[in-house]
Amino acid sequence: MLEDIQLALDFITTTDQVVYCGEYDVIECAPMQTRINWTRDFVSILREYTIGRAAWSYKGMNFGLVDQTGKVVSAELI
């Protein structure tokens, strides 16, 4: 994961600017534990490097934290 965001980390280091990750998540057809693990690890990295974030997407659209009725798909994922 660090390799995937290395350009952003380099930018932070060389410019001392703020970076924002506007979209991230794991598609809903992935096993739930995989979604939880990936999200936990990725958010941990973003927090470590003080990168702002927004999950894609909150509701539905194959990446939701809640289903179409508004029911949370996994409390642990949130």
N, C-alpha and C positions, 0 to 999 in steps of 0.2 A: 504494500500500500504506500509506503514511503516513497518508493521509486515512482509510483504513479503521480505523486504530487510534488516531486522534487523541483520542478520548474517554479512552482508557487513558493516553495520554501526558499529557493535561491532568490527569488524576487523580494521576499520579506527581508532576507539577510542583507541584500545589496542596497535596498531602497528604504528600509525601515517604514514601509507602507503597510496598511491594513489590507488583508485579503479576505474575501467572502466566497464561500462555496454555496452557490445558489440552488443547486439541485444535486441530491444524492439519495440513494435508496437501493433496495434489492427487490427485483420483480417477485410478485406474489406467488408464482408457480414454483419458486425455490422452496425447499423444505424450511419450515418455520425456524428450526434451530440454526440453520445456516443464515437466514435473514437476521436473526438475533445476534449471532456471533459477529457477522460482518459489520452490522450497524454499530455494535458495541465497540469493536476495534477501530472503526473509521472515526466515530465521534471522539474516541479517546485521543486519536492523533490530532484531530482538528482542535480539540481543547488544549492539548499540549503546546501547540504552536499558535494559540489564540486566533484561530481562523473562525470567523463567523459562519453560520450555516443555516440552511433551511431544507428540510426533508422534502423530497418529491415523491409522491404528492400526499397530502394529508388524507384525502378521501378518494378511494377508487382509483381508476386509471392504471391498474396493474401494479401499483406500488403503494397502495394506501395503508395508512395506520389504522383507519377505520373503514368498515365496509360501506356499501351504498346506503344502508339504513342508519349509519352513524355508530354502529356497534364496534368497539375496539377489537381489533383482530388478535392482539396479544399485549397484555399489560407489560410483559417483559420487554417486548419490542419498543414500546413507548418509553 
